[in-house]
Amino acid sequence: MSGAHHGENLSTYPSLTFSRVHDRQDAYLNSAGALVPAQRIALSELSLGVDFEMPFALDAGDLTITWGVSGIMSQIDGGEASAFVTEEESVRGRLDLGYMFDNGRGLTSNARAFMDGIGSRSGLVSYGVEAGFQLEF
């Protein structure tokens, strides 16, 4: 579920997301004749966040700065695979920062970076960066 509010100089995009995935594997004999037992695992995740966009009209073109923050709660039910699940419940934060630029003459560029896992008990944090450049002629 998401929404949007467009102000004169700032747009906000609140969101609430819930997802659940469940996987099950029946027992079987592998090619060596060994029994592989049945397994199941389920993952639930609830995320509450808000993203922002702030446009700037520059002489060189249109620049939009983007950023966001999310709180994420996840729960894993490892079932028979619980020996491989290290953390059953976690709460973490995520930050996003980026920009979009369009010079109005065929040149567009964008970049986005994120940091996920802020404040998690496990201390695991993931980072990511993506960038794009397009020139139309």
N, CA, C and O atoms as a GROMACS GRO file, in nm:
protein
  548
    1MET      N    1   0.086  -0.114   0.000
    1MET     CA    2   0.000   0.000   0.000
    1MET      C    3   0.092   0.122   0.000
    1MET      O    4   0.188   0.129   0.078
    2SER      N    5   0.064   0.218  -0.087
    2SER     CA    6   0.147   0.337  -0.092
    2SER      C    7   0.061   0.458  -0.127
    2SER      O    8  -0.053   0.445  -0.172
    3GLY      N    9   0.118   0.572  -0.104
    3GLY     CA   10   0.047   0.695  -0.132
    3GLY      C   11   0.144   0.799  -0.184
    3GLY      O   12   0.263   0.773  -0.199
    4ALA      N   13   0.092   0.916  -0.211
    4ALA     CA   14   0.176   1.026  -0.259
    4ALA      C   15   0.114   1.158  -0.216
    4ALA      O   16  -0.008   1.176  -0.217
    5HIS      N   17   0.201   1.248  -0.179
    5HIS     CA   18   0.160   1.385  -0.150
    5HIS      C   19   0.260   1.477  -0.219
    5HIS      O   20   0.380   1.471  -0.192
    6HIS      N   21   0.209   1.561  -0.309
    6HIS     CA   22   0.296   1.649  -0.385
    6HIS      C   23   0.280   1.792  -0.335
    6HIS      O   24   0.177   1.855  -0.357
    7GLY      N   25   0.382   1.841  -0.267
    7GLY     CA   26   0.385   1.979  -0.224
    7GLY      C   27   0.452   2.065  -0.330
    7GLY      O   28   0.489   2.015  -0.436
    8GLU      N   29   0.468   2.192  -0.302
    8GLU     CA   30   0.529   2.283  -0.398
    8GLU      C   31   0.675   2.248  -0.424
    8GLU      O   32   0.720   2.252  -0.539
    9ASN      N   33   0.750   2.214  -0.319
    9ASN     CA   34   0.893   2.186  -0.335
    9ASN      C   35   0.935   2.047  -0.290
    9ASN      O   36   1.053   2.012  -0.297
   10LEU      N   37   0.839   1.967  -0.243
   10LEU     CA   38   0.874   1.836  -0.190
   10LEU      C   39   0.758   1.740  -0.212
   10LEU      O   40   0.642   1.773  -0.184
   11SER      N   41   0.790   1.622  -0.261
   11SER     CA   42   0.691   1.515  -0.273
   11SER      C   43   0.726   1.405  -0.174
   11SER      O   44   0.843   1.371  -0.157
   12THR      N   45   0.624   1.351  -0.108
   12THR     CA   46   0.645   1.241  -0.014
   12THR      C   47   0.566   1.120  -0.061
   12THR      O   48   0.456   1.132  -0.115
   13TYR      N   49   0.624   1.002  -0.039
   13TYR     CA   50   0.564   0.876  -0.081
   13TYR      C   51   0.567   0.776   0.035
   13TYR      O   52   0.661   0.697   0.045
   14PRO      N   53   0.466   0.779   0.123
   14PRO     CA   54   0.464   0.680   0.231
   14PRO      C   55   0.424   0.543   0.178
   14PRO      O   56   0.352   0.532   0.079
   15SER      N   57   0.474   0.439   0.245
   15SER     CA   58   0.439   0.304   0.200
   15SER      C   59   0.436   0.207   0.317
   15SER      O   60   0.507   0.223   0.416
   16LEU      N   61   0.351   0.107   0.304
   16LEU     CA   62   0.339  -0.003   0.397
   16LEU      C   63   0.331  -0.130   0.313
   16LEU      O   64   0.243  -0.143   0.229
   17THR      N   65   0.424  -0.222   0.337
   17THR     CA   66   0.433  -0.343   0.254
   17THR      C   67   0.441  -0.465   0.344
   17THR      O   68   0.515  -0.467   0.443
   18PHE      N   69   0.365  -0.567   0.310
   18PHE     CA   70   0.375  -0.696   0.377
   18PHE      C   71   0.392  -0.803   0.271
   18PHE      O   72   0.322  -0.804   0.170
   19SER      N   73   0.487  -0.894   0.296
   19SER     CA   74   0.505  -1.005   0.203
   19SER      C   75   0.532  -1.133   0.283
   19SER      O   76   0.587  -1.130   0.393
   20ARG      N   77   0.491  -1.243   0.225
   20ARG     CA   78   0.514  -1.374   0.287
   20ARG      C   79   0.539  -1.474   0.176
   20ARG      O   80   0.468  -1.479   0.076
   21VAL      N   81   0.640  -1.554   0.196
   21VAL     CA   82   0.673  -1.660   0.101
   21VAL      C   83   0.692  -1.789   0.180
   21VAL      O   84   0.745  -1.789   0.290
   22HIS      N   85   0.647  -1.897   0.121
   22HIS     CA   86   0.654  -2.027   0.185
   22HIS      C   87   0.703  -2.128   0.081
   22HIS      O   88   0.653  -2.129  -0.032
   23ASP      N   89   0.799  -2.210   0.119
   23ASP     CA   90   0.851  -2.311   0.025
   23ASP      C   91   0.857  -2.446   0.098
   23ASP      O   92   0.893  -2.454   0.215
   24ARG      N   93   0.821  -2.550   0.024
   24ARG     CA   94   0.821  -2.684   0.080
   24ARG      C   95   0.880  -2.780  -0.020
   24ARG      O   96   0.854  -2.772  -0.140
   25GLN      N   97   0.960  -2.871   0.031
   25GLN     CA   98   1.019  -2.975  -0.055
   25GLN      C   99   0.986  -3.110   0.007
   25GLN      O  100   1.010  -3.131   0.126
   26ASP      N  101   0.932  -3.201  -0.072
   26ASP     CA  102   0.903  -3.335  -0.024
   26ASP      C  103   1.032  -3.416  -0.013
   26ASP      O  104   1.132  -3.383  -0.076
   27ALA      N  105   1.029  -3.520   0.068
   27ALA     CA  106   1.144  -3.610   0.081
   27ALA      C  107   1.164  -3.684  -0.051
   27ALA      O  108   1.069  -3.710  -0.125
   28TYR      N  109   1.291  -3.716  -0.081
   28TYR     CA  110   1.322  -3.789  -0.204
   28TYR      C  111   1.454  -3.862  -0.188
   28TYR      O  112   1.530  -3.836  -0.095
   29LEU      N  113   1.481  -3.954  -0.280
   29LEU     CA  114   1.610  -4.023  -0.286
   29LEU      C  115   1.695  -3.954  -0.391
   29LEU      O  116   1.650  -3.932  -0.504
   30ASN      N  117   1.819  -3.920  -0.354
   30ASN     CA  118   1.907  -3.856  -0.452
   30ASN      C  119   1.971  -3.961  -0.541
   30ASN      O  120   1.940  -4.080  -0.528
   31SER      N  121   2.058  -3.921  -0.632
   31SER     CA  122   2.117  -4.013  -0.729
   31SER      C  123   2.208  -4.116  -0.664
   31SER      O  124   2.236  -4.220  -0.724
   32ALA      N  125   2.256  -4.090  -0.543
   32ALA     CA  126   2.339  -4.187  -0.471
   32ALA      C  127   2.255  -4.281  -0.386
   32ALA      O  128   2.309  -4.368  -0.318
   33GLY      N  129   2.123  -4.262  -0.388
   33GLY     CA  130   2.033  -4.349  -0.312
   33GLY      C  131   2.012  -4.305  -0.168
   33GLY      O  132   1.948  -4.377  -0.091
   34ALA      N  133   2.066  -4.189  -0.130
   34ALA     CA  134   2.048  -4.139   0.007
   34ALA      C  135   1.915  -4.064   0.017
   34ALA      O  136   1.873  -3.996  -0.077
   35LEU      N  137   1.850  -4.079   0.132
   35LEU     CA  138   1.724  -4.010   0.156
   35LEU      C  139   1.750  -3.865   0.192
   35LEU      O  140   1.824  -3.835   0.286
   36VAL      N  141   1.688  -3.775   0.119
   36VAL     CA  142   1.691  -3.633   0.152
   36VAL      C  143   1.556  -3.603   0.216
   36VAL      O  144   1.452  -3.618   0.152
   37PRO      N  145   1.557  -3.561   0.343
   37PRO     CA  146   1.430  -3.543   0.414
   37PRO      C  147   1.350  -3.424   0.362
   37PRO      O  148   1.402  -3.335   0.295
   38ALA      N  149   1.222  -3.425   0.396
   38ALA     CA  150   1.134  -3.313   0.360
   38ALA      C  151   1.183  -3.187   0.432
   38ALA      O  152   1.237  -3.194   0.543
   39GLN      N  153   1.162  -3.073   0.368
   39GLN     CA  154   1.204  -2.946   0.426
   39GLN      C  155   1.098  -2.840   0.398
   39GLN      O  156   1.024  -2.849   0.300
   40ARG      N  157   1.091  -2.741   0.486
   40ARG     CA  158   1.004  -2.627   0.461
   40ARG      C  159   1.068  -2.503   0.523
   40ARG      O  160   1.145  -2.513   0.618
   41ILE      N  161   1.034  -2.388   0.469
   41ILE     CA  162   1.080  -2.261   0.522
   41ILE      C  163   0.979  -2.153   0.483
   41ILE      O  164   0.918  -2.160   0.376
   42ALA      N  165   0.961  -2.056   0.570
   42ALA     CA  166   0.868  -1.946   0.542
   42ALA      C  167   0.934  -1.815   0.587
   42ALA      O  168   1.003  -1.812   0.689
   43LEU      N  169   0.911  -1.710   0.512
   43LEU     CA  170   0.964  -1.578   0.543
   43LEU      C  171   0.850  -1.476   0.535
   43LEU      O  172   0.778  -1.471   0.436
   44SER      N  173   0.836  -1.396   0.641
   44SER     CA  174   0.739  -1.286   0.643
   44SER      C  175   0.815  -1.157   0.665
   44SER      O  176   0.912  -1.154   0.742
   45GLU      N  177   0.772  -1.050   0.599
   45GLU     CA  178   0.840  -0.921   0.613
   45GLU      C  179   0.738  -0.808   0.608
   45GLU      O  180   0.651  -0.805   0.521
   46LEU      N  181   0.751  -0.716   0.703
   46LEU     CA  182   0.666  -0.598   0.712
   46LEU      C  183   0.757  -0.476   0.705
   46LEU      O  184   0.854  -0.465   0.780
   47SER      N  185   0.725  -0.384   0.614
   47SER     CA  186   0.808  -0.265   0.595
   47SER      C  187   0.720  -0.140   0.598
   47SER      O  188   0.616  -0.135   0.533
   48LEU      N  189   0.764  -0.041   0.674
   48LEU     CA  190   0.696   0.088   0.683
   48LEU      C  191   0.800   0.194   0.650
   48LEU      O  192   0.906   0.200   0.714
   49GLY      N  193   0.772   0.277   0.551
   49GLY     CA  194   0.872   0.376   0.512
   49GLY      C  195   0.812   0.496   0.444
   49GLY      O  196   0.692   0.504   0.418
   50VAL      N  197   0.900   0.590   0.416
   50VAL     CA  198   0.861   0.709   0.342
   50VAL      C  199   0.978   0.752   0.254
   50VAL      O  200   1.093   0.755   0.299
   51ASP      N  201   0.948   0.784   0.130
   51ASP     CA  202   1.046   0.834   0.035
   51ASP      C  203   1.014   0.979   0.003
   51ASP      O  204   0.899   1.022   0.012
   52PHE      N  205   1.117   1.053  -0.035
   52PHE     CA  206   1.103   1.195  -0.064
   52PHE      C  207   1.167   1.227  -0.198
   52PHE      O  208   1.264   1.163  -0.237
   53GLU      N  209   1.112   1.326  -0.268
   53GLU     CA  210   1.171   1.380  -0.391
   53GLU      C  211   1.167   1.531  -0.383
   53GLU      O  212   1.064   1.591  -0.349
   54MET      N  213   1.280   1.593  -0.416
   54MET     CA  214   1.288   1.739  -0.416
   54MET      C  215   1.347   1.783  -0.550
   54MET      O  216   1.464   1.758  -0.576
   55PRO      N  217   1.266   1.850  -0.634
   55PRO     CA  218   1.315   1.894  -0.764
   55PRO      C  219   1.386   2.029  -0.756
   55PRO      O  220   1.354   2.114  -0.672
   56PHE      N  221   1.484   2.046  -0.844
   56PHE     CA  222   1.556   2.172  -0.858
   56PHE      C  223   1.564   2.205  -1.006
   56PHE      O  224   1.606   2.120  -1.086
   57ALA      N  225   1.526   2.326  -1.043
   57ALA     CA  226   1.539   2.371  -1.182
   57ALA      C  227   1.673   2.445  -1.192
   57ALA      O  228   1.692   2.551  -1.133
   58LEU      N  229   1.764   2.387  -1.267
   58LEU     CA  230   1.896   2.445  -1.286
   58LEU      C  231   1.909   2.497  -1.429
   58LEU      O  232   1.831   2.459  -1.516
   59ASP      N  233   2.006   2.582  -1.453
   59ASP     CA  234   2.031   2.628  -1.590
   59ASP      C  235   2.067   2.512  -1.681
   59ASP      O  236   2.033   2.513  -1.800
   60ALA      N  237   2.136   2.413  -1.628
   60ALA     CA  238   2.180   2.298  -1.708
   60ALA      C  239   2.070   2.195  -1.728
   60ALA      O  240   2.084   2.108  -1.814
   61GLY      N  241   1.961   2.200  -1.653
   61GLY     CA  242   1.853   2.103  -1.666
   61GLY      C  243   1.778   2.084  -1.536
   61GLY      O  244   1.789   2.164  -1.444
   62ASP      N  245   1.701   1.976  -1.530
   62ASP     CA  246   1.620   1.946  -1.412
   62ASP      C  247   1.688   1.840  -1.327
   62ASP      O  248   1.723   1.733  -1.376
   63LEU      N  249   1.706   1.871  -1.200
   63LEU     CA  250   1.769   1.781  -1.105
   63LEU      C  251   1.666   1.746  -0.998
   63LEU      O  252   1.598   1.834  -0.946
   64THR      N  253   1.657   1.618  -0.965
   64THR     CA  254   1.570   1.573  -0.857
   64THR      C  255   1.653   1.492  -0.760
   64THR      O  256   1.717   1.394  -0.798
   65ILE      N  257   1.653   1.534  -0.634
   65ILE     CA  258   1.721   1.460  -0.528
   65ILE      C  259   1.617   1.370  -0.461
   65ILE      O  260   1.506   1.413  -0.432
   66THR      N  261   1.654   1.245  -0.437
   66THR     CA  262   1.563   1.148  -0.376
   66THR      C  263   1.628   1.088  -0.251
   66THR      O  264   1.749   1.067  -0.247
   67TRP      N  265   1.546   1.062  -0.150
   67TRP     CA  266   1.594   0.992  -0.032
   67TRP      C  267   1.476   0.925   0.037
   67TRP      O  268   1.361   0.961   0.014
   68GLY      N  269   1.507   0.830   0.120
   68GLY     CA  270   1.401   0.759   0.191
   68GLY      C  271   1.453   0.686   0.312
   68GLY      O  272   1.573   0.663   0.327
   69VAL      N  273   1.362   0.649   0.398
   69VAL     CA  274   1.394   0.574   0.518
   69VAL      C  275   1.284   0.470   0.540
   69VAL      O  276   1.166   0.497   0.517
   70SER      N  277   1.324   0.350   0.585
   70SER     CA  278   1.228   0.242   0.609
   70SER      C  279   1.264   0.168   0.736
   70SER      O  280   1.382   0.155   0.770
   71GLY      N  281   1.163   0.120   0.804
   71GLY     CA  282   1.180   0.027   0.914
   71GLY      C  283   1.125  -0.107   0.870
   71GLY      O  284   1.014  -0.114   0.818
   72ILE      N  285   1.201  -0.213   0.890
   72ILE     CA  286   1.164  -0.344   0.837
   72ILE      C  287   1.169  -0.447   0.951
   72ILE      O  288   1.266  -0.455   1.025
   73MET      N  289   1.062  -0.524   0.962
   73MET     CA  290   1.058  -0.633   1.058
   73MET      C  291   1.040  -0.762   0.979
   73MET      O  292   0.950  -0.772   0.895
   74SER      N  293   1.125  -0.861   1.005
   74SER     CA  294   1.113  -0.987   0.932
   74SER      C  295   1.114  -1.104   1.029
   74SER      O  296   1.172  -1.097   1.138
   75GLN      N  297   1.049  -1.211   0.988
   75GLN     CA  298   1.041  -1.332   1.068
   75GLN      C  299   1.062  -1.451   0.976
   75GLN      O  300   1.001  -1.460   0.869
   76ILE      N  301   1.148  -1.543   1.018
   76ILE     CA  302   1.176  -1.664   0.941
   76ILE      C  303   1.136  -1.784   1.024
   76ILE      O  304   1.175  -1.796   1.140
   77ASP      N  305   1.058  -1.874   0.964
   77ASP     CA  306   1.024  -2.002   1.026
   77ASP      C  307   1.097  -2.108   0.945
   77ASP      O  308   1.057  -2.141   0.834
   78GLY      N  309   1.204  -2.160   1.002
   78GLY     CA  310   1.289  -2.254   0.929
   78GLY      C  311   1.236  -2.395   0.920
   78GLY      O  312   1.284  -2.474   0.839
   79GLY      N  313   1.136  -2.429   1.002
   79GLY     CA  314   1.082  -2.565   0.998
   79GLY      C  315   1.194  -2.666   1.012
   79GLY      O  316   1.277  -2.656   1.103
   80GLU      N  317   1.198  -2.763   0.924
   80GLU     CA  318   1.303  -2.865   0.927
   80GLU      C  319   1.439  -2.806   0.890
   80GLU      O  320   1.542  -2.867   0.921
   81ALA      N  321   1.443  -2.691   0.826
   81ALA     CA  322   1.569  -2.627   0.787
   81ALA      C  323   1.619  -2.532   0.895
   81ALA      O  324   1.709  -2.451   0.870
   82SER      N  325   1.562  -2.540   1.017
   82SER     CA  326   1.595  -2.443   1.121
   82SER      C  327   1.741  -2.448   1.163
   82SER      O  328   1.791  -2.350   1.219
   83ALA      N  329   1.810  -2.557   1.138
   83ALA     CA  330   1.953  -2.564   1.171
   83ALA      C  331   2.033  -2.465   1.087
   83ALA      O  332   2.144  -2.427   1.125
   84PHE      N  333   1.977  -2.422   0.973
   84PHE     CA  334   2.048  -2.331   0.884
   84PHE      C  335   2.002  -2.186   0.899
   84PHE      O  336   2.060  -2.096   0.837
   85VAL      N  337   1.899  -2.162   0.979
   85VAL     CA  338   1.845  -2.027   1.000
   85VAL      C  339   1.912  -1.970   1.124
   85VAL      O  340   1.895  -2.022   1.234
   86THR      N  341   1.989  -1.860   1.106
   86THR     CA  342   2.065  -1.805   1.218
   86THR      C  343   1.987  -1.702   1.298
   86THR      O  344   2.017  -1.681   1.416
   87GLU      N  345   1.890  -1.638   1.240
   87GLU     CA  346   1.814  -1.535   1.310
   87GLU      C  347   1.668  -1.547   1.271
   87GLU      O  348   1.633  -1.529   1.154
   88GLU      N  349   1.582  -1.578   1.368
   88GLU     CA  350   1.442  -1.602   1.335
   88GLU      C  351   1.361  -1.474   1.322
   88GLU      O  352   1.271  -1.466   1.238
   89GLU      N  353   1.391  -1.374   1.404
   89GLU     CA  354   1.320  -1.246   1.397
   89GLU      C  355   1.423  -1.134   1.395
   89GLU      O  356   1.524  -1.140   1.465
   90SER      N  357   1.396  -1.032   1.316
   90SER     CA  358   1.489  -0.919   1.314
   90SER      C  359   1.413  -0.791   1.282
   90SER      O  360   1.309  -0.791   1.217
   91VAL      N  361   1.469  -0.683   1.331
   91VAL     CA  362   1.420  -0.550   1.301
   91VAL      C  363   1.541  -0.472   1.251
   91VAL      O  364   1.648  -0.477   1.312
   92ARG      N  365   1.523  -0.400   1.142
   92ARG     CA  366   1.636  -0.326   1.085
   92ARG      C  367   1.585  -0.201   1.015
   92ARG      O  368   1.466  -0.186   0.989
   93GLY      N  369   1.677  -0.112   0.985
   93GLY     CA  370   1.644   0.008   0.911
   93GLY      C  371   1.712   0.009   0.776
   93GLY      O  372   1.808  -0.064   0.752
   94ARG      N  373   1.660   0.092   0.687
   94ARG     CA  374   1.716   0.107   0.552
   94ARG      C  375   1.712   0.254   0.514
   94ARG      O  376   1.614   0.323   0.539
   95LEU      N  377   1.821   0.301   0.453
   95LEU     CA  378   1.830   0.437   0.401
   95LEU      C  379   1.858   0.431   0.252
   95LEU      O  380   1.936   0.348   0.205
   96ASP      N  381   1.794   0.520   0.176
   96ASP     CA  382   1.816   0.533   0.033
   96ASP      C  383   1.849   0.678   0.001
   96ASP      O  384   1.796   0.769   0.064
   97LEU      N  385   1.937   0.699  -0.096
   97LEU     CA  386   1.974   0.833  -0.140
   97LEU      C  387   2.005   0.827  -0.288
   97LEU      O  388   2.072   0.734  -0.334
   98GLY      N  389   1.957   0.926  -0.364
   98GLY     CA  390   1.984   0.924  -0.507
   98GLY      C  391   1.954   1.056  -0.574
   98GLY      O  392   1.917   1.155  -0.510
   99TYR      N  393   1.972   1.056  -0.707
   99TYR     CA  394   1.940   1.174  -0.787
   99TYR      C  395   1.897   1.130  -0.926
   99TYR      O  396   1.929   1.020  -0.971
  100MET      N  397   1.824   1.218  -0.993
  100MET     CA  398   1.788   1.203  -1.134
  100MET      C  399   1.813   1.337  -1.202
  100MET      O  400   1.779   1.441  -1.147
  101PHE      N  401   1.874   1.335  -1.320
  101PHE     CA  402   1.905   1.458  -1.391
  101PHE      C  403   1.863   1.444  -1.537
  101PHE      O  404   1.886   1.340  -1.599
  102ASP      N  405   1.801   1.548  -1.590
  102ASP     CA  406   1.760   1.553  -1.731
  102ASP      C  407   1.793   1.692  -1.783
  102ASP      O  408   1.741   1.792  -1.733
  103ASN      N  409   1.882   1.698  -1.885
  103ASN     CA  410   1.921   1.830  -1.936
  103ASN      C  411   1.823   1.884  -2.040
  103ASN      O  412   1.840   1.996  -2.088
  104GLY      N  413   1.720   1.806  -2.075
  104GLY     CA  414   1.619   1.852  -2.170
  104GLY      C  415   1.663   1.843  -2.315
  104GLY      O  416   1.587   1.881  -2.404
  105ARG      N  417   1.783   1.795  -2.340
  105ARG     CA  418   1.834   1.783  -2.478
  105ARG      C  419   1.883   1.641  -2.506
  105ARG      O  420   1.970   1.620  -2.591
  106GLY      N  421   1.826   1.544  -2.435
  106GLY     CA  422   1.858   1.404  -2.464
  106GLY      C  423   1.954   1.339  -2.366
  106GLY      O  424   1.981   1.219  -2.378
  107LEU      N  425   2.006   1.413  -2.270
  107LEU     CA  426   2.098   1.355  -2.173
  107LEU      C  427   2.026   1.336  -2.039
  107LEU      O  428   1.975   1.432  -1.981
  108THR      N  429   2.022   1.212  -1.992
  108THR     CA  430   1.967   1.185  -1.860
  108THR      C  431   2.067   1.098  -1.784
  108THR      O  432   2.138   1.017  -1.842
  109SER      N  433   2.070   1.118  -1.654
  109SER     CA  434   2.154   1.034  -1.569
  109SER      C  435   2.084   1.018  -1.435
  109SER      O  436   2.000   1.098  -1.395
  110ASN      N  437   2.122   0.912  -1.367
  110ASN     CA  438   2.067   0.887  -1.234
  110ASN      C  439   2.162   0.800  -1.155
  110ASN      O  440   2.245   0.729  -1.212
  111ALA      N  441   2.150   0.807  -1.027
  111ALA     CA  442   2.227   0.720  -0.938
  111ALA      C  443   2.146   0.700  -0.812
  111ALA      O  444   2.065   0.784  -0.772
  112ARG      N  445   2.170   0.586  -0.749
  112ARG     CA  446   2.099   0.553  -0.626
  112ARG      C  447   2.190   0.468  -0.539
  112ARG      O  448   2.259   0.380  -0.590
  113ALA      N  449   2.189   0.493  -0.411
  113ALA     CA  450   2.265   0.412  -0.316
  113ALA      C  451   2.173   0.377  -0.200
  113ALA      O  452   2.082   0.452  -0.165
  114PHE      N  453   2.199   0.260  -0.140
  114PHE     CA  454   2.120   0.221  -0.024
  114PHE      C  455   2.209   0.155   0.080
  114PHE      O  456   2.316   0.103   0.050
  115MET      N  457   2.162   0.158   0.203
  115MET     CA  458   2.224   0.088   0.314
  115MET      C  459   2.111   0.020   0.390
  115MET      O  460   2.020   0.087   0.439
  116ASP      N  461   2.116  -0.113   0.400
  116ASP     CA  462   2.010  -0.192   0.462
  116ASP      C  463   2.070  -0.273   0.576
  116ASP      O  464   2.182  -0.325   0.564
  117GLY      N  465   1.998  -0.285   0.686
  117GLY     CA  466   2.045  -0.363   0.799
  117GLY      C  467   2.083  -0.277   0.918
  117GLY      O  468   2.140  -0.328   1.015
  118ILE      N  469   2.054  -0.150   0.912
  118ILE     CA  470   2.091  -0.056   1.018
  118ILE      C  471   2.022  -0.097   1.148
  118ILE      O  472   1.900  -0.111   1.152
  119GLY      N  473   2.100  -0.117   1.253
  119GLY     CA  474   2.045  -0.151   1.384
  119GLY      C  475   2.008  -0.296   1.403
  119GLY      O  476   1.949  -0.330   1.505
  120SER      N  477   2.040  -0.383   1.308
  120SER     CA  478   2.002  -0.524   1.323
  120SER      C  479   2.088  -0.590   1.432
  120SER      O  480   2.203  -0.553   1.452
  121ARG      N  481   2.030  -0.687   1.500
  121ARG     CA  482   2.103  -0.758   1.606
  121ARG      C  483   2.223  -0.832   1.552
  121ARG      O  484   2.324  -0.844   1.620
  122SER      N  485   2.214  -0.881   1.430
  122SER     CA  486   2.324  -0.958   1.372
  122SER      C  487   2.442  -0.870   1.334
  122SER      O  488   2.554  -0.918   1.319
  123GLY      N  489   2.416  -0.740   1.318
  123GLY     CA  490   2.523  -0.649   1.277
  123GLY      C  491   2.552  -0.653   1.128
  123GLY      O  492   2.640  -0.582   1.080
  124LEU      N  493   2.479  -0.737   1.054
  124LEU     CA  494   2.501  -0.746   0.909
  124LEU      C  495   2.435  -0.628   0.840
  124LEU      O  496   2.317  -0.599   0.861
  125VAL      N  497   2.512  -0.560   0.757
  125VAL     CA  498   2.463  -0.444   0.682
  125VAL      C  499   2.498  -0.467   0.535
  125VAL      O  500   2.609  -0.510   0.504
  126SER      N  501   2.404  -0.439   0.447
  126SER     CA  502   2.432  -0.450   0.304
  126SER      C  503   2.425  -0.311   0.241
  126SER      O  504   2.347  -0.225   0.283
  127TYR      N  505   2.507  -0.293   0.140
  127TYR     CA  506   2.516  -0.167   0.068
  127TYR      C  507   2.495  -0.194  -0.080
  127TYR      O  508   2.521  -0.304  -0.128
  128GLY      N  509   2.447  -0.095  -0.151
  128GLY     CA  510   2.434  -0.109  -0.294
  128GLY      C  511   2.437   0.026  -0.363
  128GLY      O  512   2.396   0.127  -0.306
  129VAL      N  513   2.487   0.026  -0.486
  129VAL     CA  514   2.493   0.147  -0.566
  129VAL      C  515   2.456   0.109  -0.708
  129VAL      O  516   2.498   0.004  -0.759
  130GLU      N  517   2.377   0.192  -0.772
  130GLU     CA  518   2.348   0.175  -0.915
  130GLU      C  519   2.352   0.311  -0.981
  130GLU      O  520   2.316   0.412  -0.920
  131ALA      N  521   2.395   0.314  -1.105
  131ALA     CA  522   2.404   0.439  -1.178
  131ALA      C  523   2.364   0.414  -1.322
  131ALA      O  524   2.385   0.306  -1.376
  132GLY      N  525   2.306   0.516  -1.384
  132GLY     CA  526   2.265   0.505  -1.523
  132GLY      C  527   2.293   0.634  -1.598
  132GLY      O  528   2.295   0.742  -1.540
  133PHE      N  529   2.314   0.619  -1.726
  133PHE     CA  530   2.345   0.732  -1.813
  133PHE      C  531   2.282   0.703  -1.949
  133PHE      O  532   2.300   0.594  -2.003
  134GLN      N  533   2.208   0.798  -2.003
  134GLN     CA  534   2.143   0.777  -2.133
  134GLN      C  535   2.159   0.903  -2.216
  134GLN      O  536   2.136   1.014  -2.168
  135LEU      N  537   2.199   0.884  -2.341
  135LEU     CA  538   2.215   0.995  -2.435
  135LEU      C  539   2.135   0.961  -2.561
  135LEU      O  540   2.170   0.868  -2.634
  136GLU      N  541   2.030   1.036  -2.585
  136GLU     CA  542   1.948   1.014  -2.704
  136GLU      C  543   1.994   1.109  -2.812
  136GLU      O  544   2.018   1.227  -2.787
  137PHE      N  545   2.007   1.057  -2.933
  137PHE     CA  546   2.046   1.142  -3.046
  137PHE      C  547   1.973   1.101  -3.171
  137PHE      O  548   1.993   1.161  -3.276
   0.00000   0.00000   0.00000
